[in-house]
Amino acid sequence: MRESCVIQLQILPAREPADHKLTAVTNRGRLSAPGELTGPGSLDGGPGHLQGSGSQDGGGPATAGAALLASEPGEVYLADAGRPADERLSDYARRHNLQPASARPTALKYLRSLWQRRQFITGFATASNVAMYSEARLGQLWQVLTPLLNAVTGIFVFNFTQRSCMTSSVVMRQNLSLIRALPFPRACLPLGYVVIELQQLVLSFGVLFVIILAYGEPFTWYWFLIIPILAMQTLFNVGCSFILARWGAGFDDVSQLLPFIIRTWFYASGVIFSIQTTLALIPGKVLYNHPHLAYLLQINPAAIYITLIRNALLTDQRTSMPGYHAYNAVRCAMYGDPARFHIPRSVFASKVIYYSAYCHPVVSEPALWAFAVAWAVVAVIVGYFFFWQAETRYGRG
């Protein structure tokens, strides 16, 4: 088997101090050898030379590569040919629409390159999900058991956002070898991990549907609202992942601090209880006398997506939302202070507990949808541009 090697050549012409590289190109590669151009297709004047169509004499350092050139058809050209001596390389590159290989593409071109690699992103996510539990004794059964256990505590929706943020904060540092070895849009990595969590969430909903139907909850058209809700939450998670991926690439402390922030976010999002009713409408509760704080908690993105999904799946949750019925001061007061009206506990649990629907909402249902769209759009746009600005810096250091 014949092989070729690349040998760099610098020529110092007598009349011009500029350096040039002389390159011989064949269908097997390219060769730059010591010498100077003395005729069409020849190198002559140094330790070893090429003549005619590429044969070599003199036995110099370029013997192996030149011998290869001699046995194949080829051509010899000067790398700087066609560029005026007084033209700068930057002007030459601009005239021929050339760009540095490491230059950051435009935002639109970067987005197109991500779309062209959508099959890689989904394939990477699917393969990672399959391999995630491959070493466990129960194997892929854990993909069903995990959402089954989480559904009991009602945290699987929040886990979608939590796990997307946690994995994205370390994804750039964990894949440094891949980043340094291959040229590809770095945004594929945080995107891929969000898709991993989305696929697991879909499995979670499959298990949750079975539990809800077995519990006696009827199937209604409201269930189809889960699709746009999850689409908005996914966009929000993508935006957060972009931001955290860039921060995590530069600061190791991000992944250490993030669990404490997310834990606080968990308790402030109504994962286990309802912010809309339990804390905001009952006298003596934390948020009853602080409506501004109640408003801020109810418009936080995690609480919004959790509330909308609950309302879509559970009829009792939807029909007991404040503002579902026209305002009724008496029934709202009965819900807020049943002891004042001497309501037995059994009656409250079976009937009066739904009177929260007659109270004024802190944030109405249409407003929740508007905030859900706004959070998704703002997060994905800001996160995309924030990540894209540092595209050429990932993998350095």
Buried (B, 14 or more C-beta within 10 A) or exposed (E): EEEBEEBEBEBEEEEEEEEBEBBBBBEBBBBBBBBBBEEEBBBBEBEBBBBEBBBBEBEBBBBBBBBBBBEEEBEBBEBBEEBEEEEEEEEBEEEEEEEEEEEBBEEEEBBEBBEEBEEBBBEBBBEBBEEBBEEEEEEBEBBBEBBBEBBEEBBBBBBBBBBBBBBBBBBBBEBBEEBEEEEBBBBBBBBBBBBBBBBBBEBBBEBBBEEBEEEEBEEEEEBEBBEBBBEBBBBBBBBBBBBBBBBBBBEEEBBEEBEEEBEEBBEBBBBEEBBBBBBBBBEEBEBBEBEEBBBBBBBBBBBBBBBBBBBBBBEEBBEBBBBBBEEBEEBBBBBBEBEEEEBEEEBBEEEBBBBBBBBEBBBBBEBBBBBBEBBBBBBBEBBBEBBBEBBEEBBEE
